[in-house]
Amino acid sequence: MASTTTLPPAPASAPGPRGDERMGRRSPFQKLLGRPEVGALVGAVVLFIFFSLVSSTFLQPNAFATVLYGSSTIGIMAVGCRC
């Protein structure tokens, strides 16, 4: 007759540095980079710098008004679609 042996259960692993990487400690900078809004903000800053270097009229008040007007209409539509 064949004999069967059972093994003792494996000890539970304690959470720590080798545990789940999602539960590890992250610096505030890493937390900030993990947010999706940061990419949009960085893109907006890069575009602002690019257009201010390329065009001398971009930094004038009339140009700001035009950019803000276009942004406001798109923003209002985006808020209306979200609700």
N, C-alpha and C positions, 0 to 999 in steps of 0.2 A: 504494500500500500504506500502511496506517495504522501509524504508529509509536507505541509505548507507552513511557511513561517511568515509572520506579519512583522513589518518594520514599524518602529515607533514613528509617530507623526513628526514632521520636520518642524523645528522651532520657528516661530513667527519672527520675521525680520523686523528689527526696530527701525523706525523712521530716522533718517539721518542723511548724511551727504550722499550715500549710495541709494537712497530711496527714490521716490518719484521726483523727477527734475522739475515738475511743475510746482511742487510744494517747497522747493528750496528758496533760500533767501535771495532776493534780487535788490540791487541798488536802486535808489530813486531814479537815476538816469536810465537804467534798463527798463524800469516800469514806464517811464515817459516815452521811451522809444517803442514800447509795445502797443501804444495807443494808435489807432488809425488816423486820428485827427492830426497827428504830428506830421505825417507825410504831406497832407494838404497844406499845412502851414509852411513847411519847408519849401514846397513847390511855389506857393504864392510869394514868398520872400525872394526866391531865386528869380522868378519872373519880374518882380518889381525891380530888383537890382539890374537885370539884363536890360529892361526897357528904359530905365533911367540912364544907363550908360550909352545906349544906342541912340536915343532920341533926346534932344535938348528940350523939346516941348512937353515931355512926359511929366515933368515935375511942376508944371505950371498949374494954377488953380482951375482953369477951364478943363484941363485934361483930367484932373482929379474928379471934377463934377461929372464928366462924361463916363469915366470908369465906374464911379459909384452909382450912377443912374442905371447903367447896364447891369451891374451886380445886384442892385435892389430889385429889379424886375425878375431876374432869375431866382433870387432868394425868396421873394414872395411866392412865386410859383412852386418852389421846392417845399416851402412850408405848407402850402395848400395841398400838395400831393401827399404829404406825410400824415396829415390829420385824417 
